[in-house]
Amino acid sequence: MHNDKIADRKGPDLDRQGVPYEPTAPLQQLRTDAVFAELGTSPRGLSTAEAARRQQQYGTNELPHPRRKGLWRRFTTQFTDLFALVLITASALTFAAYALQDPRDVGNLQLAFAILGVVVLNAVIGFVQEYSAERTAQSLQAMVPHTCRVLRDGERQELPSASLTPGDLVVLEAGDAVSADCRIIEAHGLTVNNAPLTGESSAVRRVTEPSETRTALESRNCVFMGTTVVAGSGKAVVFAIGATTEFGKIFRLTDEAPRQQTPLQREVGAMARRVAALAVAIGACVLAVRLQTGQPLVDTFVFALGVMVALVPEGLPATLSVSLAIGVRRMARRQALVKQLLAVEALGSTTVVCTDKTGTLTRAEMTVTQLWSGGEPHAVSGVGYAPVGTVSDADAVRDLLWAGVLCSDARLVPPADHVGWRVLGDTTEGAIHVAAAKAGLDLDALRNAAPRIAEFPFDSVRKLMSTVHETPEGRVVCVKGAPQELLARCAGVRTGTASRPLTEALRATVTSADDAMATRGLRVLGVALRPVSAIPGTSEEAESHLTLLGLIGMLDPPRPEVSDAVGACQRAGIRIVMVTGDHPLTAEAVARRVGIVTHPSPTVITGTLLDGMDTAALDAVLASPGELLLCRVSPEHKMRVVAALQARGEVVAVTGDGANDAPALKRADIGVSMGATGTDVAREASVMVLLDDSFASITAAVELGRSVYRNIGRFLTYLFSHNIAELTPILVATFVGFPLVPLTAVQILAIDLGSDVLPALALGAEPPEADTMERPPRSRRERLFSAALVRRFLFLGAVQSIGVCAVFFWQVRSSGIPFADFTADTSAYRKATTLTQAAIVVGQFFNALAVRTDRQSIFRVGLFSNPRLIVAGCGGVALMAAISYAPPLQAVFHTAPLAPVDWVVLVGFGVLLLCAEEARKWWLRRTPLPSKLKKEGRP
């Protein structure tokens, strides 16, 4: 009857996940027998046949695959770039020009195919680079478990987690990852870590009793997909699978969040629009001017097309993609995997980092750092779960740790199968085991010598846990828990080897020690014992007339490299805001340890306060320059904060590892997830994955990102300066009435894709400068085409143009042939165009050397200190020589051989270009930088 009841329910379709189960009453408020009835199951679990039927109705227990374009669609997207569209249009028009001319003249046909080849090459490079990074990201290990233990037909079976269905009875044990949302119906010290879902690092005890909470997520009698069992065991009934789980809801929220364009994407798009508009406008003007002189329409159109091709930097998309790919590889060597090429630069312009706490700033490993016993504090050295460190060998300390270990369910597991020391169970209890091992206690022998014969599990009301043990000296009750709750049940305190009655003075001393530890951000547990003759019948009986052995203070230690990384970010002008689901005091303590918080009173905002803030109030909080901590926040809160920061013009990076971080990761300008401990959802939402989970890798990535941006500026100056040198002789020829182009479109493509790409890549591979992280982030208002960059490439382009026009018209004039008699087959014309092409190639070799520095002399940094650039420049000149001297290439490019004296003249023009740029830098160095003026106190 119950099976029919659950099967008859209908619900909305859910992305091919079947219909979701919809309970008629809140499951967390029902008793266990009512839970079985509601879900149509029993303590024996579902039958195999019934489970199969429900799988057909409710679907599989899998998250829906993220919406992703197919390979072909992603490849064709590469052709939607504005540069690509301009070149495709130019190719189509060139095909049309060929169709209107004599079919035996294949020059336009060659040009059309050449332009089309450029577009395809750029698309292939961009697609391959992004697809390669994406495939690497997909290879990371998934977090959601693949198998689980289930009772079917009353028998325990291990099945794929995807086969779970509502009504299944799952078996949970310490170390298990929960595969679906379940209502607990049996629990034995069951404790679950909800950090991947809620962001809270502390483990939470689970119970079977009904709860009056409004939602299952708030209840302590439910467990959820993606969380981990850290201690105890139990059984639970599945009530939500796949996308209907709490984990799945966050996944959907993430999938619906819009992906933000990086600053560089916006800059490149704006630059492409301006360049395309300029190319079309100038080409149209040239067409109109030449038609007025009576030139044939087709020839004039081809001439104007050459002008357009000269203005469009065909090699820029490929150069940009490969340069960013170099940055990707450099980041990969620093343990940062970038899934989108343009995200490399985004980190370089980051102004705010919103960072998670657990697992990002900290090691996610509780560690005992201080003990209070025998009336005095004792430091504990060492971090992590490896029992390496020192602890006082005082008898009082050993007794404290002895009782703490006995009153624990966790186990310390030694290294095995390339996995280091780890804790099986509650990490807080595990930290006590590690401290005991550091003190020289044999944990296995200790438990064998004092077997547990009874226990009273922890609950949130008592805030205590008690165990009863049979020892050689008799029975003893060990108790641990909240210090003040424990102290209220104590009658004495151990001092040295003896016990003293708990006077008010001693009570104040213990309270003072507890407060001192808490102020340092430590999680404090008290430990006490009591000899008994019989096993206590109730927890109240066991936890009375106790003798306090001492206090144990522990913390989740920050990663050792984080403090330096935080300092580097702050020196670089990057604001760091901690955004966590943890308690404010815990968050503030960690923030102080790593240097995020240094002020006595930072601004601490909880999720509850955020709910009460309107947009203006939130903006006022974010506008404050002080230190900011956001605690107890939900995924929606994180997204709202990120959006508010972006609305203020900030470039926001978000770090996180849990499913609760995923929506904010996707909403950010750049989302950074953890590769080792991060969830599937977080890694899918981010554009960068830290393979070592270290915040320090973010600092390295910021430095590389800034370097990439500066390198992009260098090769943009390099590329656009020679575009001016290509365009100027064409325009001059138009206005002086020369009937042919000084540089054909095919020659322009040979320069843009043959001679210029490798030097541009060598410029893009320049390493970061020493002061990269001492500079503030670039303003969001700063344009890729800044005024300084434009002035520089106009200056270099003008110098090159003078040399190019000089050699072209010198060759034309020296031939003695009137302008009107020149044809494409005239030897003097072929020699003149060859000189023009060679002048640009040689000039660009010296130009590449010049643009390596902005103000400093190239002779100071070393003319040959970038060997890649020298090799690339020589390769471009060698290609030019082949075009000039090899007959097959002469036929393609309509060139002629150059004399040795021609090369001497071209090198002379190149040296003049380098000297002109050095003179400009010398003039700039006469005026100190604004930062230097400020440092010296001058206006």
Steps between C-alpha positions, in 0.01 A plus 500: 500500500779739589680419177188589301468818698848628413482381139176686431647841584576729208732795473656727241752366252859573599742495210444128426559420865150356538240650730613614845360334810277744690422399862156567641657608830844634603708185549718660767191544719392133479587208725702222339200267456311782328802563276487137380128537432540831318774367273337164443790294632595293807801414720583234237529767229338481159466188294712478186192517279356801681835681486516442123146633458577814699818560302285511187271754663744719691806469276859438595683646797724722289540872462391619156787552265585870469373664187797502266523561129614213280852497360387614159299791640789601723734492201266708285473754785862585430384649169266751670790717615476843337849472350397168348179648358690786338747260341224265383327797335826605337553146371148487355548835326833383359335187360245733337780713353663189353167400343479843329856486359681289242501141639863467399593767757505288815645768729166582663415131531827440685429800722147382580620155604786652698264721702266206557798291614586768757149482645509121525848504657392749767188293575697174531756653737235651729286185501789262569635707788163529677395140432830369637458691827137390530587132453766528769247651739250221430759239590506614863351245737130544572389557857162326501558131587450234237380220728298472820368232736126432478253256656296336223274203574639510854855433379791740509632577150759735352347676200581794271385821663315587180256214567366651825132589498257648756421237764841328486654422838870592500762394754738772622838452665792724593687615190202463264394777265121540500350423158150653531282699739377264773294495819687322782314213664787347698811675642789385717722798573440614141683825420505670158717773351276736302783731388461432124135603523485768772861618532511417873818311588378334823344155496137475617340214694198339329196364686185302421247697705239713318586868457273804484728685256341649188738339251691175481829691459456656844418167661748272678316182396591526130817454298570639154676415176862614489555498877722254687445270798789570740402278791252237610258301289135492409227436248295749303215501247552682171244771427673714233735407216693675224394853420231502773760473780631806681828442314308489173311822575830685539616339176196643325554841654855485366387391154257792479758760605631696200866457407670839514731628228855563616636856476729393217206353307323833521817688403579278201140525384505879520836513321373270224196722441712815472759342271233344278309828474821689420604245236163516325486880516850551357446230236177673391675838481782357291247335270314827454818702435640257242166468318502879457830467310342263245661177623321172404245392760637148560863616523400783730300265717799264532716802586255607776488141622877510540457808719250316720723195528794724596300648788366173643763321714430151367756342728362656817245227594758223456770701678264585785383137537850354500632771733219426744572129458858567607357664810277194553801269489693722739207497740471122471860476616389706802214253567226719347292350218328762283201377299445815292791679336371853553466433873881507525504876479189548716689407816756765417234771519331360812426762765308286754541135600204347683649192662351204677661391829491125550731314265611819323670704770517209743614140467158357601688305770423571866820522705552526877725799566463555875412304812414626845566247772646492846418868539719621213499519118703265279580568136467228236711526185438356154204532266284258309427136574858375492599432866813709468557763766559547869274489805586535868567164665343611829278236659205741505529551123522127430194435722306774316578351158443143625143586604442703184596207276279255691204737470529511118374296205753618242800301377841618382595315181871479401620569143410242233475489119661842450251656745640673807378488859125541522220493753208262470217665686452840661799727432474658846539160664770413248699805611497364858635167374781678315596698812499179704727331246735799520507449879618142445176321586439169321143553379418135423646378829314774684162393361574131556596564861181698568217353288179698477205338672240778472452843348272803506530672156537872457188709457450871453317546827764354733790591268685206649600143409572230759649152478547232767814284499633197683858572606745301714434750781122467466215654306529862396276750321675728245316815399583769242305801372437871535722633785235697683243218480763257625623731776145526637509121562845490661581477868877507469795593278816296435810701588825311459451146626224586747146631486377810678145605578353738243497832687376826351859608454581183305179537300606854404845370401350235272257751350784744438702230321197410288443866406867546410485206258169611350634852446776346288232336288555150634223247525516393866394168652506412867585145617407349836468158663336326788570158657182293537423161648201424279402598150294823521143464383459854366717776361411718797638237734815450294567872460494609864769546768765507229866592530618740228821380337548806282419679176595421141526789252506426127461672168482430131848632419553743214708376212858609569536682168176699529632788713767593246248466219251728678774755562601493133139559391462790741825660381367463147193703594259206506234499770430162662155431644434176685160353409417188700217300645690461827459671838615866518747440785660206320518696175654804668762289677611339175493836322732647762742211474541535125508881500161574342399676823740722694266768641357447851143539377440372147155520344326165546175443308293184543247353261220617729623859480533472123135395475403825669711722273368670191724572200609840630595362843701216348675741266592720797655202679698394194611858435665519840877453458531308827545126552186297429388151600177343375396204717212254519411580140302293249570450126246771420679740737833433329353569157344822624829623646691418181240679286510804728880519480485477120240776493759715679744442214712239677656205319407215732669163545320243717664193653323196640479123510147410603175477310385801700775707332409406142242771414737776613788333314307522175369852564849637570731651241723202571400201712780302664418152633701235682620202296587252777210556741253697288163367393394424144260793508767747614751385239239517224402855598854637518735605223815421700574195716776501760648152476672534840205678669740774612404866524866577425447373146253787453776751572726335243213504250435871563865576427490297180169659401643849538805398300275365224318833475824696470626255239177541304564874498851437365396285209202727421747787466714275283213386276318831453816701432572290192132521395560873471814429298291277269221755462702820452667418164162385362337830598795702371484311169129583476549874545803529271317310225708184489277237331611192697524408867851523651421185696263226382247335729686168473821670611317659792376156610856365468618773739211467745511119519851411392749756624312654793338215691811342653652829626160597639484168684850555634384837636196328652731259684699769682522401872343719771701803601640519853255767617187342351337433840596841637266680260128557563244317283424674174180699508192347346473825304847451352476394139714249318549772243619758752615842390862412579482181291341681206759780513778245502388293203414816304854625562661169403265460205581850375876435513456169319270661243764757409751226426249283310374785280857616440622164365187445289493834324881507475479176301208630288675829422839339429338276236418804284160353406197736513226408750247430224726239338538283808328160488496204738756322282747789484830386654555837667158475664572146627833621639329799666233286672770257613697787653183623672429158651861451606515848655203414722644161599845639587347799675283271711808304610645818654152606616463175699826577682384854572159419652631252758526785752272798559749753640825321565766483231512169317879516523470500880292181514706338226443509127520121479351410841192348334653234274155385379441845355833503319433158348144597403613828341775327303242245386279778366791654307592155363143452379516838330823399329334180376207700362747725321733237355307169465331483155188309622439763770579780255213371284257496792594838651603680175840592644850553360850431638661771715861613463741499799495880508123487542539299822757749629256786443217306672714420806596865518133599517450237775785645707351848458167366631669353808690822564182707466323284758798518735490879471128499587567286808781730605259793481245308709759418763556871553149513654467281813204264527203626709568227758859620539388861539257391770771300678730804497220725627496717189175616331 
